[in-house]
């Protein structure tokens, strides 16, 4: 499974990636909403870990866009 982590705090993003990778999954990290949206819409991820407060596009708007086209993408929203 490929998991996309969209988190602007590099240390937290790295820690989340380490945890997910220890579980046997592949991760990618993006640090802003615009890059995260492009990556999420690529269709190569099965799950996404998404922060609310992001530079560029915020997590709420990013999630709305993703939900309109990716119904099978699992989401974990960090508040």
N, C-alpha and C positions, 0 to 999 in steps of 0.2 A: 504494500500500500504506500502511496506517495502522499505526504502531508505538507501542506503549505502553511507556514507560520508568518503572519503579518503582524509585526510588533516593532514599534519604533525604538524601544529600549534595547540596545545591542546585547547587554548582559542577560536580560530576561529572555530575549529571543534565543540566545545561545543555550541557556539552561533548558528551555523548553525543547529545543532541538535535540539536546543530549538525552533527555528523558525519552522522547519519542523514538530516537534511534536505538536506545538501549532496549526498547520493546521490539526491535526488529524492522522498523519502518524507515523509509527514505524521507528526508525532509529538504525543503528549500525555505529560505528566509527572505522576506522583503521588508524594508523598513519604512515605506510610506504607502499611503492608500492608492495612489495612481499606479505605481508599479505592482502593488498587490492585486489590484483589479485586473490588470493585463494578464498577470500570471494565473489568477484564479479562473479567468475565462478561457484559458488555453485548453481546458478539458483534460489535462493529464493528471489531475489530483483527485483523490477519492475523499479527502478530508481537508478542512481548513481550521486553523486556530487564528482567531481574529481579535485584535484589540479595538476598543471603542475610539480612543483618542489617537488619531494618526495625523501626521502632516499630509497636506494635499487633500485627499478625499477621506472623510471620516468613516469610521467603521459601520455606522448605521446606513449611510448612503451606499457604501460598498456592498453591504449585505443585501440591500434592496435590489441592486443591480444583479448580483449573483443569483438571487432567488428567482428572478424573472426568467432565467435561462437554464439553470443547473439544478434540477429538482432532486438529483441523487447525491449531490455533494453534502457530506456530513459536516456540520458546523459546530465549533466550540467558540463561544463569544466571551471574551475577557472584559469584564466591567471594572 
